[in-house]
Amino acid sequence: MDMIYLLDLSFVALLFVIAYLSRRIGEALMIQPHYKLFYFSAFLITIASLLSIFAKGVDGMERVHLIALGIRGASSLLSLPVAVRYWSWLFNEDMRG
């Protein structure tokens, strides 16, 4: 279960990079600032990771780990439509060949 903390940290770093790049693309394409949801997703993953860490040594806290996994999943689902909004032009360019 310790590997999940490294994955959380990696995903948070990835979300920050994607948020930065999406902000730059959004400014160029004049898109509304939906990239801020990436920061919110990173915050949710941090909360989920902290929940897992604090519940690790306490008996009877299995449900907290499930809640933390649910928060991680919700954060991923929140990020997906935002990523599609900002990065869909790449797929269109690839299809044109």
GIRABEL-V86248 format. One record per residue. N is the residue number from 1. RES is the residue in three letters. SS is DSSP state (a for helix, b for strand, c for the rest). PSI is psi in radians with two decimals (none if undefined). Layout:
BEGIN
n=N res=RES ss=SS psi=PSI
n=N res=RES ss=SS psi=PSI
END
This chain:
BEGIN
n=1 res=MET ss=c psi=-0.27
n=2 res=ASP ss=c psi=-0.44
n=3 res=MET ss=a psi=-0.46
n=4 res=ILE ss=a psi=-0.50
n=5 res=TYR ss=a psi=-0.66
n=6 res=LEU ss=a psi=-0.71
n=7 res=LEU ss=a psi=-0.69
n=8 res=ASP ss=a psi=-0.82
n=9 res=LEU ss=a psi=-0.73
n=10 res=SER ss=a psi=-0.73
n=11 res=PHE ss=a psi=-0.65
n=12 res=VAL ss=a psi=-0.77
n=13 res=ALA ss=a psi=-0.73
n=14 res=LEU ss=a psi=-0.73
n=15 res=LEU ss=a psi=-0.65
n=16 res=PHE ss=a psi=-0.71
n=17 res=VAL ss=a psi=-0.80
n=18 res=ILE ss=a psi=-0.66
n=19 res=ALA ss=a psi=-0.75
n=20 res=TYR ss=a psi=-0.84
n=21 res=LEU ss=a psi=-0.66
n=22 res=SER ss=a psi=-0.61
n=23 res=ARG ss=a psi=-0.76
n=24 res=ARG ss=a psi=-0.74
n=25 res=ILE ss=a psi=-0.71
n=26 res=GLY ss=a psi=-0.66
n=27 res=GLU ss=a psi=-0.70
n=28 res=ALA ss=a psi=-0.68
n=29 res=LEU ss=a psi=0.00
n=30 res=MET ss=c psi=0.87
n=31 res=ILE ss=c psi=2.59
n=32 res=GLN ss=c psi=2.67
n=33 res=PRO ss=c psi=1.13
n=34 res=HIS ss=c psi=-0.22
n=35 res=TYR ss=c psi=-0.35
n=36 res=LYS ss=a psi=-0.38
n=37 res=LEU ss=a psi=-0.43
n=38 res=PHE ss=a psi=-0.70
n=39 res=TYR ss=a psi=-0.68
n=40 res=PHE ss=a psi=-0.69
n=41 res=SER ss=a psi=-0.71
n=42 res=ALA ss=a psi=-0.68
n=43 res=PHE ss=a psi=-0.76
n=44 res=LEU ss=a psi=-0.72
n=45 res=ILE ss=a psi=-0.66
n=46 res=THR ss=a psi=-0.75
n=47 res=ILE ss=a psi=-0.77
n=48 res=ALA ss=a psi=-0.71
n=49 res=SER ss=a psi=-0.73
n=50 res=LEU ss=a psi=-0.68
n=51 res=LEU ss=a psi=-0.78
n=52 res=SER ss=a psi=-0.69
n=53 res=ILE ss=a psi=-0.80
n=54 res=PHE ss=a psi=-0.51
n=55 res=ALA ss=a psi=-0.07
n=56 res=LYS ss=c psi=-0.77
n=57 res=GLY ss=c psi=0.07
n=58 res=VAL ss=c psi=2.30
n=59 res=ASP ss=c psi=2.56
n=60 res=GLY ss=c psi=0.33
n=61 res=MET ss=c psi=0.47
n=62 res=GLU ss=a psi=-0.59
n=63 res=ARG ss=a psi=-0.56
n=64 res=VAL ss=a psi=-0.66
n=65 res=HIS ss=a psi=-0.66
n=66 res=LEU ss=a psi=-0.69
n=67 res=ILE ss=a psi=-0.73
n=68 res=ALA ss=a psi=-0.71
n=69 res=LEU ss=a psi=-0.66
n=70 res=GLY ss=a psi=-0.69
n=71 res=ILE ss=a psi=-0.71
n=72 res=ARG ss=a psi=-0.75
n=73 res=GLY ss=a psi=-0.74
n=74 res=ALA ss=a psi=-0.67
n=75 res=SER ss=a psi=-0.67
n=76 res=SER ss=a psi=-0.73
n=77 res=LEU ss=a psi=-0.52
n=78 res=LEU ss=a psi=-0.64
n=79 res=SER ss=a psi=-0.52
n=80 res=LEU ss=a psi=-0.93
n=81 res=PRO ss=a psi=-0.52
n=82 res=VAL ss=a psi=-0.74
n=83 res=ALA ss=a psi=-0.72
n=84 res=VAL ss=a psi=-0.68
n=85 res=ARG ss=a psi=-0.79
n=86 res=TYR ss=a psi=-0.54
n=87 res=TRP ss=a psi=0.16
n=88 res=SER ss=a psi=-0.45
n=89 res=TRP ss=a psi=-0.47
n=90 res=LEU ss=a psi=-0.69
n=91 res=PHE ss=a psi=-0.66
n=92 res=ASN ss=a psi=-0.72
n=93 res=GLU ss=a psi=-0.66
n=94 res=ASP ss=a psi=-0.64
n=95 res=MET ss=a psi=-0.55
n=96 res=ARG ss=a psi=-0.54
n=97 res=GLY ss=c psi=none
END
